[in-house]
Amino acid sequence: LDKVHEISADRVDPTHVFTLSQVYEGLLLKMGEKGNDGGQFFTPREIIRAMVKAIDPKIGETVYDPGCGTGGFLAQSFEHMTGQSNANIKSPDQLETLKHRTFYGREKDNAIYPIALANLVLHNIDEPHIWHGNTLTGAEIYGGLFSDAPSQFDVILMNPPFGGKEGKDAQTRFAYKTGATQVLFLQHVIDNLKSGGRCGIVLDEGVLFRTNETAFVQTKRKLLDDCNLWCIVSLPSGTFINAGAGVKAPLLVFTRGGPTDRIWYYDL
C-alpha cells in the first residue's frame, strides 16, 4: 500500500505509466486463464486489436461495450484513437473529449467492476463511464458514472458471455424472447447502435447456424434487415481455449442501417 501510495501523476513519467498498464494487463491475462478463479472469459489481445482496427473508431465518436469485463476493448480503442505517441490528437479539446466523453461500458461482476475502472484509468482514460449492474435485466448496482451517457453510440465492440441463461425479467425487455444471453446481447447491441454506427462482436457459431429456436432466427433476420453485415471472420476452434472456452466463435462486423447486400466470409 505504501508503494502504491507513492505513485502520483507528478512522480511517474509516461514510460512508467505505460509499463504499469502493461503489468496490469499481464495480471488480467493470468486471471483469465483456465484453472484460475478470475471467473471471466477473456478475449485474446490480438483479436481485440484486429476488431478495433477493422471498426476504426475516430476521435469524437462514442465507444460502448455492454459487457466490458476488464475493459480490454475500451483500452485498446483509446490506444488506437491516440495513434503512435498521441500523433492523432491535434488539439487539447480532442484530448479532453477522449478522456472524458468517449468511453462507456457496463459490467455485472462485483469483483471485475473495480478492476475494469483501474485498467482504464491506467490506460489514461480519466473518466471511464462504466455502469455496474446487469445489462440485460437493467438491474443497477451503481450507475453514477453513467449518468450522462448517450442513448445510442457510434461504435460498439464486445465479446458477450456465451451459453448463459437469463430469466423472464431480462426477456421482457426484448422483442425476441430467449434465455440465451448472447442472442439478447445481440439485440441490445443493434438497439443501442446509432444509424450509421459500427459494431464488432464475437459470437458463438451456434448463433449463426441454429434454427430450432424462433428468437435465434428472428434476431438474425433483424440483423440482416436493419444492418449491413459486411464481414464474418470464422476463427479456428481453440482460439479461446486459454480463457476456458473451447467453443468455435466467429467475429461479426456490421453497420447499422441495412439491409445486408453481401457478406465477406473469411475462414481463418
BAMARLO-800649 format. One record per atom (N, C-alpha, C): residue in three letters; z, y, x. Coordinates in steps of 0.02 Angstrom, whole numbers, padded with zeros to 5 digits, always signed. Layout:
# residues N
ALAZYX
...
//
This chain:
# residues 268
LEU+00000-00060+00042
LEU+00000+00000+00000
LEU+00000+00063+00043
ASP+00038+00061+00098
ASP+00039+00119+00143
ASP-00030+00133+00173
LYS-00065+00078+00191
LYS-00132+00086+00219
LYS-00180+00116+00168
VAL-00176+00091+00106
VAL-00219+00117+00053
VAL-00203+00190+00039
HIS-00139+00206+00041
HIS-00116+00275+00028
HIS-00145+00325+00078
GLU-00157+00300+00139
GLU-00185+00345+00191
GLU-00259+00361+00179
ILE-00292+00321+00137
ILE-00364+00333+00126
ILE-00373+00392+00079
SER-00407+00443+00103
SER-00422+00500+00058
SER-00489+00529+00080
ALA-00520+00566+00036
ALA-00589+00591+00047
ALA-00595+00629+00113
ASP-00544+00671+00128
ASP-00549+00713+00188
ASP-00537+00674+00253
ARG-00509+00613+00247
ARG-00494+00575+00307
ARG-00543+00518+00321
VAL-00587+00505+00273
VAL-00634+00450+00281
VAL-00705+00477+00285
ASP-00740+00461+00339
ASP-00809+00485+00343
ASP-00855+00438+00303
PRO-00915+00462+00284
PRO-00959+00424+00238
PRO-00973+00352+00261
THR-00979+00342+00327
THR-00994+00274+00351
THR-00939+00225+00331
HIS-00877+00248+00332
HIS-00822+00204+00314
HIS-00816+00193+00239
VAL-00834+00244+00201
VAL-00833+00236+00128
VAL-00883+00181+00110
PHE-00941+00183+00142
PHE-00992+00132+00129
PHE-00965+00063+00149
THR-00934+00060+00207
THR-00906-00004+00231
THR-00855-00030+00182
LEU-00814+00015+00156
LEU-00762-00004+00108
LEU-00794-00036+00046
SER-00848-00006+00021
SER-00881-00033-00038
SER-00912-00101-00022
GLN-00937-00109+00040
GLN-00966-00173+00061
GLN-00913-00228+00063
VAL-00855-00210+00091
VAL-00799-00257+00095
VAL-00778-00278+00024
TYR-00775-00230-00021
TYR-00756-00242-00090
TYR-00806-00290-00123
GLU-00871-00276-00111
GLU-00923-00320-00139
GLU-00914-00392-00114
GLY-00896-00399-00050
GLY-00885-00465-00021
GLY-00828-00501-00056
LEU-00775-00464-00071
LEU-00718-00493-00107
LEU-00739-00515-00177
LEU-00779-00474-00210
LEU-00802-00490-00278
LEU-00844-00554-00277
LEU-00886-00560-00226
LEU-00929-00619-00220
LEU-00886-00681-00213
LYS-00835-00678-00170
LYS-00790-00735-00161
LYS-00754-00753-00226
MET-00734-00701-00263
MET-00700-00713-00328
MET-00746-00748-00377
GLY-00811-00731-00373
GLY-00857-00758-00422
GLY-00883-00827-00407
GLU-00871-00851-00347
GLU-00898-00916-00329
GLU-00861-00972-00365
LYS-00897-01026-00374
LYS-00871-01084-00410
LYS-00806-01109-00379
GLY-00758-01127-00421
GLY-00696-01156-00395
GLY-00642-01104-00386
ASN-00659-01039-00389
ASN-00608-00987-00387
ASN-00590-00967-00458
ASP-00537-00928-00464
ASP-00513-00913-00532
ASP-00532-00843-00554
GLY-00585-00814-00525
GLY-00608-00748-00546
GLY-00630-00749-00619
GLY-00653-00808-00641
GLY-00670-00817-00712
GLY-00731-00778-00735
GLN-00770-00754-00688
GLN-00829-00715-00707
GLN-00892-00747-00681
PHE-00948-00730-00714
PHE-01013-00756-00696
PHE-01049-00701-00658
PHE-01054-00706-00592
PHE-01080-00652-00552
PHE-01156-00659-00541
THR-01190-00603-00543
THR-01263-00603-00533
THR-01276-00593-00458
PRO-01315-00638-00427
PRO-01331-00629-00356
PRO-01361-00560-00343
ARG-01341-00529-00288
ARG-01362-00460-00272
ARG-01438-00453-00268
GLU-01473-00504-00242
GLU-01545-00500-00235
GLU-01578-00492-00304
ILE-01550-00526-00354
ILE-01578-00522-00422
ILE-01565-00453-00451
ILE-01504-00427-00440
ILE-01488-00359-00464
ILE-01536-00309-00433
ARG-01546-00314-00367
ARG-01591-00266-00333
ARG-01662-00269-00361
ALA-01687-00330-00371
ALA-01755-00339-00397
ALA-01762-00308-00467
MET-01711-00319-00509
MET-01713-00293-00577
MET-01710-00217-00578
VAL-01666-00189-00536
VAL-01659-00116-00532
VAL-01725-00085-00508
LYS-01756-00118-00458
LYS-01818-00093-00430
LYS-01874-00094-00482
ALA-01876-00148-00522
ALA-01928-00154-00575
ALA-01919-00102-00629
ILE-01857-00089-00648
ILE-01843-00040-00702
ILE-01847+00032-00675
ASP-01830+00041-00611
ASP-01837+00106-00577
ASP-01803+00164-00613
PRO-01736+00163-00622
PRO-01702+00219-00655
PRO-01708+00284-00614
LYS-01718+00340-00649
LYS-01727+00405-00617
LYS-01666+00449-00629
ILE-01655+00497-00584
ILE-01601+00545-00593
ILE-01614+00584-00657
GLY-01563+00590-00699
GLY-01570+00623-00764
GLY-01572+00574-00821
GLU-01584+00509-00805
GLU-01583+00457-00857
GLU-01513+00426-00860
THR-01495+00401-00919
THR-01431+00366-00926
THR-01441+00291-00915
VAL-01392+00260-00882
VAL-01396+00188-00867
VAL-01335+00154-00899
TYR-01348+00099-00935
TYR-01295+00067-00975
TYR-01296-00009-00964
ASP-01236-00038-00957
ASP-01228-00111-00953
ASP-01172-00131-01002
PRO-01191-00162-01059
PRO-01141-00177-01110
PRO-01095-00236-01095
GLY-01106-00269-01038
GLY-01060-00322-01016
GLY-01056-00318-00941
CYS-01027-00263-00915
CYS-01040-00243-00846
CYS-01002-00283-00792
GLY-00954-00324-00812
GLY-00917-00362-00760
GLY-00888-00316-00708
THR-00904-00328-00645
THR-00877-00285-00591
THR-00921-00225-00577
GLY-00973-00214-00617
GLY-01013-00153-00612
GLY-01071-00158-00563
GLY-01094-00219-00547
GLY-01148-00228-00498
GLY-01212-00192-00515
PHE-01234-00196-00578
PHE-01297-00163-00597
PHE-01291-00087-00592
LEU-01233-00061-00612
LEU-01223+00012-00610
LEU-01220+00037-00538
ALA-01183+00001-00495
ALA-01177+00021-00425
ALA-01245+00019-00390
GLN-01283-00034-00403
GLN-01349-00041-00372
GLN-01397+00013-00397
SER-01391+00031-00461
SER-01433+00084-00490
SER-01418+00151-00455
PHE-01354+00164-00442
PHE-01335+00225-00407
PHE-01368+00227-00337
GLU-01364+00171-00302
GLU-01393+00168-00234
GLU-01470+00178-00238
HIS-01500+00148-00289
HIS-01573+00156-00297
HIS-01592+00228-00313
MET-01552+00260-00355
MET-01568+00328-00377
MET-01557+00380-00322
THR-01509+00367-00278
THR-01497+00414-00223
THR-01547+00403-00167
GLY-01574+00342-00162
GLY-01625+00329-00112
GLY-01596+00325-00042
GLN-01640+00324+00007
GLN-01618+00320+00077
GLN-01579+00383+00095
SER-01515+00374+00111
SER-01472+00430+00132
SER-01478+00491+00086
ASN-01474+00477+00021
ASN-01475+00531-00030
ASN-01539+00573-00030
ALA-01594+00544-00005
ALA-01657+00582+00001
ALA-01684+00604-00067
ASN-01668+00567-00121
ASN-01695+00584-00187
ASN-01660+00643-00219
ILE-01600+00661-00193
ILE-01561+00714-00226
ILE-01585+00782-00199
LYS-01611+00822-00244
LYS-01641+00886-00224
LYS-01596+00946-00239
SER-01543+00937-00279
SER-01500+00994-00295
SER-01429+00971-00311
PRO-01380+01016-00306
PRO-01311+00999-00323
PRO-01305+00976-00396
ASP-01347+01005-00440
ASP-01345+00986-00511
ASP-01362+00912-00521
GLN-01412+00889-00483
GLN-01431+00819-00488
GLN-01374+00773-00465
LEU-01340+00792-00412
LEU-01284+00752-00387
LEU-01228+00751-00440
GLU-01216+00809-00470
GLU-01165+00814-00522
GLU-01182+00769-00582
THR-01245+00770-00602
THR-01269+00727-00657
THR-01258+00654-00640
LEU-01277+00634-00579
LEU-01270+00564-00558
LEU-01197+00541-00559
LYS-01153+00582-00533
LYS-01083+00562-00526
LYS-01045+00565-00591
HIS-01067+00606-00639
HIS-01026+00617-00699
HIS-01059+00600-00765
ARG-01126+00599-00769
ARG-01157+00592-00835
ARG-01213+00540-00836
THR-01207+00489-00795
THR-01263+00441-00789
THR-01244+00370-00806
PHE-01185+00347-00785
PHE-01170+00275-00787
PHE-01119+00258-00842
TYR-01140+00211-00885
TYR-01099+00190-00942
TYR-01097+00114-00945
GLY-01040+00087-00965
GLY-01035+00014-00971
GLY-00979-00007-01017
ARG-00977-00071-01032
ARG-00923-00100-01072
ARG-00901-00165-01039
GLU-00835-00177-01041
GLU-00809-00239-01011
GLU-00748-00262-01051
LYS-00746-00326-01066
LYS-00693-00353-01108
LYS-00632-00377-01068
ASP-00645-00407-01010
ASP-00593-00442-00972
ASP-00541-00394-00943
ASN-00477-00406-00959
ASN-00423-00362-00936
ASN-00418-00358-00860
ALA-00430-00414-00826
ALA-00424-00416-00753
ALA-00484-00383-00719
ILE-00543-00390-00750
ILE-00604-00365-00718
ILE-00614-00290-00729
TYR-00589-00263-00785
TYR-00599-00192-00802
TYR-00578-00145-00745
PRO-00517-00150-00719
PRO-00498-00105-00664
PRO-00538-00118-00600
ILE-00558-00180-00590
ILE-00599-00197-00530
ILE-00666-00161-00535
ALA-00695-00160-00595
ALA-00759-00125-00605
ALA-00752-00051-00591
LEU-00699-00020-00616
LEU-00688+00052-00604
LEU-00682+00066-00530
ALA-00641+00025-00495
ALA-00632+00035-00423
ALA-00698+00027-00385
ASN-00737-00024-00405
ASN-00801-00037-00371
ASN-00848+00023-00378
LEU-00852+00052-00438
LEU-00897+00108-00450
LEU-00873+00171-00413
VAL-00808+00183-00413
VAL-00781+00241-00377
VAL-00795+00233-00302
LEU-00787+00172-00275
LEU-00801+00160-00205
LEU-00876+00171-00189
HIS-00918+00162-00239
HIS-00990+00174-00229
HIS-01009+00247-00243
ASN-00958+00290-00245
ASN-00970+00363-00252
ASN-00987+00387-00322
ILE-00975+00344-00373
ILE-00984+00366-00442
ILE-00916+00393-00464
ASP-00909+00460-00465
ASP-00843+00490-00476
ASP-00816+00477-00546
GLU-00862+00473-00595
GLU-00840+00465-00664
GLU-00877+00408-00698
PRO-00855+00346-00687
PRO-00887+00290-00721
PRO-00862+00285-00793
HIS-00908+00288-00841
HIS-00887+00287-00911
HIS-00885+00214-00936
ILE-00831+00180-00921
ILE-00826+00109-00940
ILE-00778+00102-00999
TRP-00803+00072-01052
TRP-00764+00060-01113
TRP-00732-00009-01107
HIS-00669-00013-01124
HIS-00633-00077-01118
HIS-00623-00107-01187
GLY-00654-00165-01199
GLY-00648-00198-01264
GLY-00705-00247-01273
ASN-00709-00275-01333
ASN-00760-00324-01349
ASN-00822-00288-01377
THR-00875-00287-01339
THR-00937-00252-01358
THR-00963-00276-01426
LEU-00959-00342-01438
LEU-00991-00371-01497
LEU-00950-00361-01561
THR-00883-00361-01556
THR-00843-00351-01616
THR-00825-00277-01626
GLY-00830-00239-01571
GLY-00810-00168-01574
GLY-00735-00159-01566
ALA-00698-00213-01552
ALA-00625-00208-01544
ALA-00610-00173-01478
GLU-00580-00114-01483
GLU-00569-00072-01424
GLU-00498-00080-01396
ILE-00495-00088-01329
ILE-00430-00088-01296
ILE-00417-00018-01268
TYR-00467+00010-01232
TYR-00463+00079-01209
TYR-00532+00110-01206
GLY-00542+00165-01242
GLY-00608+00196-01246
GLY-00609+00267-01219
GLY-00556+00288-01186
GLY-00550+00357-01163
GLY-00606+00380-01118
LEU-00630+00336-01075
LEU-00682+00355-01026
LEU-00752+00357-01058
PHE-00756+00333-01120
PHE-00821+00325-01153
PHE-00832+00377-01208
SER-00785+00424-01214
SER-00784+00467-01274
SER-00847+00510-01283
ASP-00879+00531-01228
ASP-00939+00573-01234
ASP-01004+00535-01224
ALA-01002+00469-01230
ALA-01061+00428-01217
ALA-01115+00442-01270
PRO-01179+00441-01249
PRO-01234+00449-01298
PRO-01239+00387-01343
SER-01273+00394-01399
SER-01279+00336-01445
SER-01332+00287-01421
GLN-01382+00312-01383
GLN-01433+00268-01355
GLN-01447+00287-01282
PHE-01475+00240-01244
PHE-01481+00250-01172
PHE-01553+00242-01148
ASP-01568+00274-01090
ASP-01636+00271-01061
ASP-01648+00203-01028
VAL-01596+00177-00995
VAL-01603+00115-00956
VAL-01545+00069-00973
ILE-01559+00006-00986
ILE-01506-00045-00995
ILE-01520-00102-00947
LEU-01470-00121-00908
LEU-01475-00177-00862
LEU-01415-00222-00874
MET-01427-00287-00884
MET-01368-00330-00895
MET-01382-00403-00885
ASN-01328-00440-00876
ASN-01328-00513-00874
ASN-01273-00535-00923
PRO-01292-00548-00986
PRO-01240-00564-01036
PRO-01211-00634-01025
PRO-01151-00647-01051
PRO-01123-00714-01046
PRO-01165-00763-01088
PHE-01178-00822-01059
PHE-01216-00874-01094
PHE-01167-00923-01127
GLY-01188-00950-01184
GLY-01152-01006-01213
GLY-01086-00988-01244
GLY-01068-00923-01247
GLY-01007-00903-01280
GLY-01016-00907-01355
LYS-00961-00906-01391
LYS-00964-00908-01464
LYS-00923-00851-01493
GLU-00954-00814-01537
GLU-00919-00759-01572
GLU-00911-00777-01646
GLY-00856-00754-01675
GLY-00841-00769-01745
GLY-00874-00721-01793
LYS-00853-00725-01856
LYS-00883-00684-01909
LYS-00874-00609-01897
ASP-00817-00588-01866
ASP-00805-00517-01856
ASP-00859-00485-01812
ALA-00887-00524-01765
ALA-00942-00498-01724
ALA-01008-00502-01762
GLN-01018-00558-01796
GLN-01083-00570-01828
GLN-01098-00521-01884
THR-01047-00496-01919
THR-01059-00449-01974
THR-01090-00384-01950
ARG-01083-00369-01886
ARG-01110-00306-01858
ARG-01185-00311-01841
PHE-01214-00370-01847
PHE-01283-00380-01825
PHE-01328-00404-01882
ALA-01392-00386-01876
ALA-01440-00404-01929
ALA-01451-00479-01932
TYR-01453-00512-01874
TYR-01467-00584-01872
TYR-01403-00620-01849
LYS-01375-00661-01894
LYS-01309-00690-01883
LYS-01312-00755-01842
THR-01273-00756-01788
THR-01266-00816-01747
THR-01202-00809-01707
GLY-01175-00865-01685
GLY-01116-00862-01642
GLY-01134-00854-01569
ALA-01198-00864-01551
ALA-01220-00862-01481
ALA-01216-00792-01452
THR-01172-00783-01403
THR-01161-00715-01376
THR-01224-00684-01347
GLN-01266-00724-01312
GLN-01324-00695-01279
GLN-01375-00668-01330
VAL-01379-00699-01388
VAL-01426-00676-01440
VAL-01399-00611-01473
LEU-01333-00609-01483
LEU-01302-00548-01510
LEU-01310-00490-01460
PHE-01301-00505-01395
PHE-01309-00453-01344
PHE-01380-00428-01342
LEU-01429-00472-01350
LEU-01499-00451-01351
LEU-01512-00403-01409
GLN-01483-00418-01467
GLN-01489-00372-01524
GLN-01456-00304-01509
HIS-01396-00308-01478
HIS-01359-00247-01460
HIS-01400-00204-01412
VAL-01432-00237-01364
VAL-01472-00201-01313
VAL-01531-00166-01346
ILE-01568-00201-01390
ILE-01626-00170-01423
ILE-01604-00110-01465
ASP-01548-00117-01501
ASP-01523-00063-01543
ASP-01500-00002-01503
ASN-01476-00014-01441
ASN-01447+00041-01401
ASN-01495+00071-01351
LEU-01558+00048-01354
LEU-01609+00075-01309
LEU-01648+00131-01344
LYS-01655+00187-01309
LYS-01695+00242-01336
LYS-01768+00221-01344
SER-01804+00255-01386
SER-01876+00243-01391
SER-01907+00261-01323
GLY-01944+00216-01293
GLY-01971+00227-01226
GLY-01924+00206-01171
GLY-01863+00185-01190
GLY-01814+00162-01141
GLY-01832+00093-01114
ARG-01806+00078-01054
ARG-01824+00016-01019
ARG-01764-00029-01010
CYS-01775-00094-01014
CYS-01720-00142-01007
CYS-01740-00200-00961
GLY-01693-00220-00919
GLY-01698-00281-00881
GLY-01638-00324-00898
ILE-01649-00386-00920
ILE-01594-00428-00942
ILE-01605-00500-00919
VAL-01550-00533-00899
VAL-01552-00604-00882
VAL-01534-00643-00946
LEU-01574-00692-00965
LEU-01558-00733-01023
LEU-01566-00807-01005
ASP-01531-00850-01040
ASP-01543-00921-01027
ASP-01608-00943-01061
GLU-01638-00995-01034
GLU-01704-01016-01058
GLU-01702-01038-01131
GLY-01644-01059-01155
GLY-01636-01079-01225
GLY-01657-01024-01273
VAL-01643-00962-01255
VAL-01661-00906-01299
VAL-01736-00902-01307
LEU-01774-00916-01254
LEU-01847-00913-01258
LEU-01876-00968-01301
PHE-01846-01028-01296
PHE-01881-01086-01325
PHE-01848-01117-01386
ARG-01786-01099-01401
ARG-01754-01129-01460
ARG-01782-01102-01525
THR-01798-01148-01570
THR-01824-01127-01636
THR-01783-01157-01693
ASN-01730-01194-01676
ASN-01693-01230-01728
ASN-01637-01187-01759
GLU-01632-01124-01738
GLU-01582-01079-01769
GLU-01618-01014-01787
THR-01612-00995-01850
THR-01651-00938-01876
THR-01640-00874-01836
ALA-01578-00860-01817
ALA-01563-00797-01781
ALA-01600-00793-01715
PHE-01609-00850-01681
PHE-01647-00850-01618
PHE-01718-00828-01630
VAL-01750-00856-01682
VAL-01819-00840-01698
VAL-01826-00767-01720
GLN-01780-00745-01764
GLN-01782-00676-01789
GLN-01773-00625-01733
THR-01726-00639-01688
THR-01713-00592-01633
THR-01773-00588-01586
LYS-01805-00645-01573
LYS-01865-00645-01530
LYS-01922-00607-01564
ARG-01928-00616-01630
ARG-01981-00581-01667
ARG-01969-00505-01663
LYS-01906-00485-01671
LYS-01888-00413-01665
LYS-01906-00387-01595
LEU-01890-00427-01544
LEU-01904-00407-01475
LEU-01979-00396-01466
LEU-02021-00441-01492
LEU-02093-00435-01483
LEU-02125-00381-01527
ASP-02094-00369-01585
ASP-02122-00318-01631
ASP-02100-00247-01613
ASP-02037-00239-01593
ASP-02009-00172-01580
ASP-02013-00151-01507
CYS-02026-00199-01463
CYS-02026-00185-01391
CYS-02089-00213-01358
ASN-02107-00183-01302
ASN-02162-00209-01262
ASN-02131-00252-01207
LEU-02128-00317-01219
LEU-02101-00365-01169
LEU-02156-00377-01118
TRP-02153-00341-01062
TRP-02210-00343-01016
TRP-02202-00391-00958
CYS-02141-00419-00949
CYS-02132-00463-00892
CYS-02077-00515-00905
ILE-02091-00578-00888
ILE-02039-00630-00887
ILE-02044-00664-00819
VAL-01989-00664-00782
VAL-01987-00699-00718
VAL-01942-00760-00727
SER-01972-00819-00722
SER-01933-00881-00729
SER-01904-00899-00661
LEU-01837-00895-00656
LEU-01803-00910-00593
LEU-01793-00985-00586
PRO-01793-01011-00524
PRO-01781-01083-00516
PRO-01711-01103-00539
SER-01705-01164-00564
SER-01638-01186-00585
SER-01595-01190-00522
GLY-01531-01172-00530
GLY-01486-01171-00473
GLY-01478-01102-00443
THR-01515-01052-00468
THR-01509-00984-00442
THR-01437-00958-00449
PHE-01406-00977-00505
PHE-01338-00952-00518
PHE-01284-01004-00503
ILE-01302-01054-00464
ILE-01257-01111-00454
ILE-01191-01090-00421
ASN-01194-01042-00374
ASN-01133-01019-00340
ASN-01085-00983-00388
ALA-01114-00958-00442
ALA-01073-00923-00492
ALA-01047-00972-00544
GLY-01061-01036-00534
GLY-01034-01086-00580
GLY-01078-01099-00641
ALA-01141-01077-00637
ALA-01186-01088-00694
ALA-01250-01121-00670
GLY-01263-01182-00693
GLY-01323-01218-00671
GLY-01382-01207-00718
VAL-01372-01168-00770
VAL-01424-01159-00821
VAL-01483-01120-00793
LYS-01544-01138-00816
LYS-01605-01102-00795
LYS-01609-01036-00833
ALA-01618-00982-00795
ALA-01614-00916-00827
ALA-01672-00871-00806
PRO-01716-00853-00852
PRO-01769-00805-00836
PRO-01745-00732-00841
LEU-01782-00688-00809
LEU-01770-00615-00815
LEU-01822-00588-00864
LEU-01800-00547-00911
LEU-01846-00514-00958
LEU-01846-00439-00945
VAL-01905-00410-00943
VAL-01911-00338-00932
VAL-01953-00310-00990
PHE-01926-00260-01026
PHE-01963-00233-01083
PHE-01949-00159-01094
THR-01994-00128-01132
THR-01988-00058-01150
THR-01982-00053-01225
ARG-01937-00011-01251
ARG-01928-00003-01323
ARG-01986+00037-01351
GLY-02013+00013-01406
GLY-02071+00046-01436
GLY-02132+00002-01427
GLY-02138-00048-01469
GLY-02187-00101-01460
GLY-02251-00087-01498
PRO-02286-00139-01517
PRO-02268-00209-01507
PRO-02292-00236-01439
THR-02272-00297-01423
THR-02293-00329-01361
THR-02367-00348-01366
ASP-02405-00330-01314
ASP-02476-00346-01313
ASP-02489-00406-01268
ARG-02467-00401-01205
ARG-02474-00457-01160
ARG-02413-00461-01115
ILE-02395-00523-01094
ILE-02336-00534-01053
ILE-02358-00563-00986
TRP-02334-00531-00932
TRP-02345-00560-00865
TRP-02289-00610-00853
TYR-02306-00674-00852
TYR-02256-00727-00846
TYR-02260-00755-00775
TYR-02207-00750-00737
TYR-02208-00772-00668
TYR-02157-00828-00658
ASP-02181-00886-00636
ASP-02138-00944-00624
ASP-02121-00945-00550
LEU-02060-00925-00534
LEU-02040-00918-00464
LEU-02021-00986-00434
//
